[in-house]
Amino acid sequence: MNQHFNTEHTVAQVRAYLVGLQACIIGALEAVEAQAAAAEDDGQAAVHALIDPWRKEPGTPLQGDGSTQIIEGGRVFERAGCGFSHVRGPQLPPSATQHRPELAGAPFEAMGVSLVFHPRNPYVPTVHMNVRMIAAGHPGQEPVCWFGGGMDLTPYYGFDEDAQHFHRSCRDALAPFGDDKYPRFKQWCDEYFYLKHRNEQRGVGGIFFDDFSERGFAHSLAMTQSVGDAFLGAYLPILERRQGMAYGERERDFQLYRRGRYVEFNLVWDRGTHFGLQSGGRTESILLSMPPLASWAYQRVPAEGTPEAALTQHYLQRHDWV
């Protein structure tokens, strides 16, 4: 590995940031659940995150460790998982070398935090965020280090102010690193989180970047940290606005139907899922993005003029939200 990257200090620096980010985010979720429990005052304790540390031992396809932290069956979050992993492997899987064919088969080291939250209330959107670093290189060749990540919002019932707030937060996180970054990564997100087999966007987007190493390691790491640090400010105000909205069987049914689209994207198109499974990663942790319940229907078309129709006609169309 690259000596500039793979010093103990550099590895420890990135790892410490990611572990701290995971702890901060899970702490915020537990605070939301505690607040909801206090408001309901039904004598039931607030739901806490399950913390599941894991380690890949020598002799397995990957070596390394991580921690899957997840809330299931909460008052606010039906399922909310946030995972940290730090692994090393003998060769990069195909999903990681699409744009770097010269690294096919190279040993690699990867670490990152990835999360998906599936709230119980259909008016609260599902959200995804990921920040990661990968380093790879063939023996005797100059290794390469790059970063990736982003965040995106998937509403079931859309609100312009929510999409605008989320995108402003993304724009502001990237602003110190160049005026080109938000429009560039916003377009990348729109193009990436697209269900080609449905001809449909996954949600209202956000930002996405990959294979990023511009202006060196320190600059790329700082930008990635800024994205990770912006997540709670991008999402929690939306959660606070929507979680108290009343809903019924109709809204719940539509939420489960639209969650099916989320499952389709993650299993069919998502490079992160493919990377984890192809590299021999921990299946339970890789699939923490799956919702606890989802449904499918044959050729379901919402009636004109309904909020359900507005989702596909307005919110799943590409817009300049800021």
N, C-alpha and C positions, 0 to 999 in steps of 0.2 A: 504493500500500500504506500501511497504518497507520504513521505516523511513529514511534509508540511501539514498534511491533514491528520495523519495517524499518530500524532504525538499524544501522550497521555493528557496533556493540558487541553488540546483541542477536542478530543473525544469527551473528556469530562465536562468541558464547557457546554457543548451541545446537549449532552445527556442531562446535565443538571437543569438546563432551561426546559427541556421537554418534560422531565419528571415534575418540575415545579408548575408548569402549565397544566398538566393533568390534574394535579392536586388542587389548583385554584379553581378549575372548572367543576370538578366533582364537588368541591366545597360549596360553590355557588348553587349547584343543583340541590344539594342536601338542605341548604338554607331555604330554597323555594319550597321544598317539600315540608320542612318544619313550619314555615309560615302558613301553608295550606292546612296542616294538621291543627295548628293553633286556632285558625279561623273556624274550622268545622267543630272543634271542641267536642268530639264524639268519644273521647276516652281511649281512642286508638293511637298508638305511638306513630310518629313520623317514620316513613320508610328511609332507610339508609342504604348507601351503595354497598354492594357486594364487592369486596376487593380480592381478586384472584391472581396472586403472583405466580409466574411460571418460569420454567427454565428448560431450554433445549440442551440436552447432554451430548457430549462427544459420541460420534457414531451415528448420529441422526443427520438428515440432509442439511439442516441448519443448526448452528450453535448460537447461543445467546440467551437473553432473558427479557422479561417484560412484565406488565401488570395490566390485566383487564379489570376495569372498574365499571360497574353497571347497576342501575336502578331499574327494578322491574315491579310492576304492580303498584306504583305510587299514585297519589291523589292527582298529581299534575302530569307526571311522565308515566305513560304506560310501559315504555322501555326507553332507556337512555344509557348508551354505552360510550365509554371513552377509554381507548386502549393506548398504552405505550409499549413499544417494542424496540429492541436493539439486537440485531442478528448479523451473523456472518455466514456466508455460504461459498461453496466451491466454484459456482458459476452463475452468472446472471440468467434469469429465465427470459424467454422470448418477449414477454410483455414489457421488459425494461430496456430492450435493445432495438425497439422499432426505429428510433431516430439515432441510434448509436451502434450500427452494425459492426463497427470495428471492435466493440467490446463483447461481442457474442462469445459466451463461454468463459468470460473472465471472472476471477474471484471477486467478491463484493462484500461490503459492509453497509448496513442500512439501519437507520433509526428514525422514529417518528411518533407522532400522536395523531390519532384519528378518532373521530366521534360522529355519531348519528343519534339524534334525539327524536323519538316518536311520542309527542304529547297525547294525552287522552282526549282533550277537547278538539273537535274537528276544526274549530276556528283558529287554533294555534298551528302554525306551519311546522312541518318537519324541517330539520336543519342538519347540514353536514359541514364538517370542517376537518382539514388535514394539513399538517405541516411535517415535512420529512427531509432527510438528507441521505444521499447514496454516494458511495465512493467505490470505484472499481478500476481494475487495471490488470493486464496480463503481466506475468513475471518478466522482468527485464525491460518493460515499457513504462512510459510516464503515466501514472494513474490519473484518473479524472474524478472530480468531486462535483456534485450538483445538488440543487435543492428543488423542491416542488411543494405544492399545496394550494390552499384557497378555501373558500367557503361558499355555499350556495343554499338558497331557501326554496322550499317546496310547499307552497300553500295548497289547501284543499278548497278553502273559500278565501278569495283574494281581496286585499285592500291596498289601494295605491300608496297610502302613507306608510304602510309596512315595507313595501318594496323600495320606496324612496329612502326610508331610513336605513335599511340594510345596505343599499348600494352607496349611500353617502358614507357610511362607516367603512366600507371597502375602499372607496376613493380616498378617504382621509388617511387610512393606514398606509397607502402606497404613495401619497403625495410627496413625502420627503425623498423619495427615491427616483423621482422623475415624472413629469406630467404625462409621459407616454404610457406609464405602467397601467393605470386603471383602465383606459379605453382598450388597451391591448389585451389585458388579462380578462376584462369583461367579455370581449368578443371570443376569446379562447374558451371561457366558461360556457357561453351560449353554444359554441360549436361542439364542445366536449359532452356536456350534459344534455344530449339530444338522442332520443330513441329513434334510430334510423328505421327500424321495422314498423314504427307507428307514425313516422313523420311528425314528431311531436317533441316539444321541449319538456324536460323533466319538471321544471319549475320556473321561477322568475330570475334564476341565475344568481350571479354574484361575481366572483373572480376565480380564476384557475391559472396556475402556471406550473411548468415542468421543465426539466433539463435546464435549470437556470443557474448560471455561474458568472454572470456579467460583472465586470469590475472587481472580480476576485472574491475570495472566501468571506472576508469580513463584511463586505457590502451585501453579499447574497444572504449571509446569515442574519444580518440586521434586518433586512427586508422581510425575511421569513418570520422572524420574531415579532415584527410589527403586525403582521397578519394574524399570528396566533394571539397576540395581546389584544387585538381589536375584537375578538369574537364575542365575548360576553356583552360588550357594549352594543354590538350589532344585533344581538338576539334577545337579550333579557327585556328591553323595553317593549318589544313586540309581544313576548310572552305575557308580560304584565298587563298589556292592553286587552288581550284576547282571552285569557284563561277563565275569566269570570262570565263570559258570554253564555247564555242559555242555549242548549241544543237538544235535539230529539232524535228519534230513530232515523229520520230521513237524513240528517246530517251525518250521523254515525255510519249509516249504510254507504253514503257517498265517500266518506273518508276511507273506509275499508276497500272500496272499489279502486280508488285512486292510489292507495298504498300498493296495490298489485302492480301498477306501473313502476313504482319505485323498486320493487323486487326485480322486475324484468330488467331494468337498467343495470342494477348492481350485479346480477348474475350473467347477463349477456354482454355488456359493453364495458364495465368498469375495469380499468387497467390495474387499479389497486387490488381489487378482489382477485384478478387473474394472477398478479404478481405473487400475492400471498399463497394461493393454492399451488401455483406452478413451482414455487421455490420450496415447497414442503413446510409451509408455516402452520401455525396452530389453528385448526379449522374453526373451533368455537370462537376464538378471538377475531378471526377474519370476518366471520359472518355475524358479528354483533350488530351490524347495520340492518339486519333483517327485522321488520316489525313483528310483534307477537301475533297479530292477526292481520289478514288481508283477504281480499276476495276478487273474483273475476266474474265477468258477465259477457254474454255473447252480443256483440254489436249494440251496446248500450249507448243511446244518444239522449242527452238531457233536453228537456223541453225548452223552446225558445223563450228568452226573457227571464230565465231563472238564474239564481246565483251559480248553480252548477254549470249552466251553459256559459256563463261569463268566464269561468276558469279557462276553458279551452279557447274561447273566442277573443279574450283580452289578455289574461294573465300568462297564458302559455305561448304568447306571441313575443317576439324579441322587441324590446323597447329600450330607449335611453331613459332610464329611471331618474337620473340626476342631470 
